[in-house]
């Protein structure tokens, strides 16, 4: 019925998207890449073992490729349990290779076991002795758990959540919606 009315009448829709809530994430444990001096930050709150996060990874990867010279990109772990993938990323981070491990794990079609993670670390040429020691370090698990509680206390309940300059994106799977807010924030800054 609505479609037939649109054919007969010139209907204009004057709705604008709702304003996203404003969040402050100053005390969140985050890894950054891209233009670290940018006034525009895109924060991905995600879980390396979440199927939606894995499905949306290509969107974020393409945004990074397109805007890495203009935007500061961040990643923060958020899961109700500490996965071996999250631990592996933090271990790789101690050797300066967080993002390489992050990308490798998100590009997998499955969820890795420890053998596969060690093989990835080996291919990345990490110091395997140190990697294995770090993998057993309880402070990594504690830090990830504390980060989860901190993010959860700020009203985030799902992954992936995308936040640009403290403004939440409603459709975190939409390249266009994320890009529009990035461009708007780049104009302002």
C-alpha positions as CSV (number, residue, x, y, z in Angstrom):
1,X,0.0,0.0,0.0
2,X,2.7,2.5,0.9
3,X,4.6,1.8,-2.3
4,X,1.5,2.4,-4.4
5,X,1.0,5.8,-2.6
6,X,4.6,6.7,-3.3
7,X,4.0,6.1,-7.1
8,X,1.0,8.5,-7.1
9,X,2.2,11.2,-4.6
10,X,5.5,13.0,-4.2
11,X,6.3,11.9,-0.7
12,X,9.2,13.4,1.1
13,X,10.7,11.8,4.2
14,X,12.2,14.4,6.6
15,X,13.5,12.1,9.3
16,X,17.1,12.3,10.4
17,X,19.0,9.6,12.2
18,X,18.9,9.9,15.9
19,X,21.8,11.5,17.7
20,X,24.1,8.8,19.1
21,X,24.9,8.8,22.8
22,X,28.1,10.4,23.9
23,X,30.6,8.1,25.7
24,X,33.9,8.9,27.3
25,X,36.5,6.1,27.1
26,X,39.6,7.7,28.6
27,X,40.4,4.7,30.8
28,X,39.9,1.9,28.3
29,X,42.8,-0.3,27.4
30,X,43.2,0.3,23.7
31,X,45.7,-0.5,20.9
32,X,46.1,2.2,18.2
33,X,47.3,2.4,14.6
34,X,46.9,4.8,11.7
35,X,47.5,8.5,12.2
36,X,48.2,8.6,15.9
37,X,48.1,12.4,15.9
38,X,44.7,12.6,14.4
39,X,41.9,14.5,16.2
40,X,39.5,11.8,14.8
41,X,39.5,8.4,16.5
42,X,37.6,5.3,15.5
43,X,37.4,2.9,18.4
44,X,36.3,-0.7,17.7
45,X,35.1,-2.5,20.8
46,X,35.2,-6.1,19.7
47,X,35.8,-9.8,20.5
48,X,38.2,-11.8,18.4
49,X,36.0,-14.9,18.8
50,X,32.7,-13.3,18.0
51,X,31.1,-14.3,14.7
52,X,29.6,-10.8,14.0
53,X,33.0,-9.2,14.7
54,X,34.6,-11.6,12.3
55,X,31.9,-10.9,9.7
56,X,32.4,-7.1,10.0
57,X,36.2,-7.3,10.0
58,X,36.4,-6.6,6.2
59,X,34.4,-3.4,6.7
60,X,36.9,-2.1,9.4
61,X,39.9,-3.3,7.4
62,X,38.7,-1.4,4.3
63,X,38.0,1.8,6.4
64,X,41.5,1.5,7.8
65,X,43.1,1.1,4.4
66,X,41.2,4.2,3.1
67,X,41.7,6.5,6.1
68,X,44.8,5.3,7.9
69,X,46.6,8.6,7.1
70,X,43.8,10.7,8.5
71,X,42.2,8.7,11.4
72,X,43.5,7.1,14.6
73,X,42.1,3.6,14.7
74,X,41.7,1.8,18.1
75,X,40.8,-1.7,19.2
76,X,39.7,-2.7,22.6
77,X,38.9,-6.3,23.8
78,X,35.3,-6.9,25.1
79,X,34.1,-10.3,26.0
80,X,32.5,-11.9,29.0
81,X,35.3,-14.5,29.0
82,X,39.0,-14.1,28.2
83,X,39.6,-16.0,24.9
84,X,42.9,-17.5,23.9
85,X,42.8,-15.2,20.9
86,X,42.7,-12.1,23.1
87,X,45.5,-13.4,25.2
88,X,47.5,-14.1,22.0
89,X,47.1,-10.6,20.8
90,X,48.3,-9.2,24.1
91,X,51.3,-11.5,24.1
92,X,52.1,-10.4,20.5
93,X,51.6,-6.8,21.7
94,X,54.5,-7.3,24.2
95,X,56.7,-7.9,21.1
96,X,55.3,-5.0,19.2
97,X,53.0,-7.1,16.9
98,X,49.5,-6.6,18.3
99,X,48.0,-5.6,14.9
100,X,49.7,-8.4,13.0
101,X,48.2,-11.0,15.4
102,X,44.9,-9.2,15.4
103,X,44.6,-9.2,11.6
104,X,45.8,-12.8,11.4
105,X,43.2,-14.1,13.9
106,X,40.3,-12.1,12.4
107,X,41.2,-13.5,8.9
108,X,40.9,-17.1,10.1
109,X,37.6,-18.8,9.1
110,X,37.6,-20.8,12.4
111,X,38.3,-20.1,16.0
112,X,41.9,-21.1,16.7
113,X,43.2,-23.5,19.3
114,X,46.6,-23.0,21.1
115,X,48.5,-25.0,18.5
116,X,47.2,-22.8,15.7
117,X,48.0,-19.7,17.7
118,X,51.6,-20.9,18.3
119,X,51.9,-21.6,14.5
120,X,50.7,-18.0,13.8
121,X,53.2,-16.6,16.3
122,X,55.9,-18.7,14.6
123,X,55.0,-17.3,11.1
124,X,55.1,-13.8,12.6
125,X,58.6,-14.6,13.8
126,X,57.8,-13.8,17.4
127,X,60.1,-15.0,20.2
128,X,58.2,-18.2,20.9
129,X,59.9,-18.7,24.3
130,X,58.7,-15.3,25.5
131,X,55.3,-15.7,23.8
132,X,54.7,-19.0,25.7
133,X,55.8,-17.3,29.0
134,X,53.5,-14.4,28.4
135,X,50.6,-16.7,27.4
136,X,50.7,-18.0,31.0
137,X,50.9,-14.5,32.6
138,X,47.9,-14.0,34.8
139,X,48.2,-10.2,34.5
140,X,47.1,-10.4,30.8
141,X,43.9,-12.2,31.8
142,X,43.3,-9.8,34.7
143,X,43.8,-6.7,32.4
144,X,41.4,-8.1,29.8
145,X,38.8,-8.8,32.5
146,X,39.2,-5.4,34.0
147,X,38.8,-3.8,30.6
148,X,35.5,-5.7,30.1
149,X,34.1,-4.5,33.4
150,X,35.2,-0.9,32.6
151,X,33.6,-0.9,29.2
152,X,30.5,-2.6,30.5
153,X,30.1,-0.1,33.2
154,X,29.9,2.6,30.6
155,X,26.9,1.1,29.0
156,X,28.4,-1.0,26.2
157,X,26.8,-4.5,26.0
158,X,27.5,-5.9,22.5
159,X,30.2,-6.4,20.0
160,X,31.1,-5.1,17.7
161,X,30.6,-1.5,18.8
162,X,32.1,1.3,16.8
163,X,32.7,4.7,18.4
164,X,34.0,7.7,16.5
165,X,35.1,10.6,18.7
166,X,33.0,9.3,21.5
167,X,29.9,9.0,19.3
168,X,28.4,5.5,18.9
169,X,27.5,4.2,15.4
170,X,24.1,2.5,15.3
171,X,24.9,0.1,12.5
172,X,28.4,-1.1,13.1
173,X,28.2,-3.3,9.9
174,X,27.6,-0.3,7.6
175,X,30.7,1.0,5.8
176,X,28.6,4.0,4.6
177,X,27.4,5.0,8.1
178,X,30.8,4.7,9.6
179,X,32.4,6.6,6.7
180,X,29.8,9.4,6.9
181,X,30.6,10.0,10.5
182,X,34.3,9.8,9.9
183,X,34.0,12.4,7.1
184,X,31.9,14.6,9.2
185,X,34.4,14.5,12.1
186,X,37.3,15.1,9.7
187,X,35.5,18.2,8.4
188,X,35.0,19.5,11.9
189,X,38.6,18.9,13.0
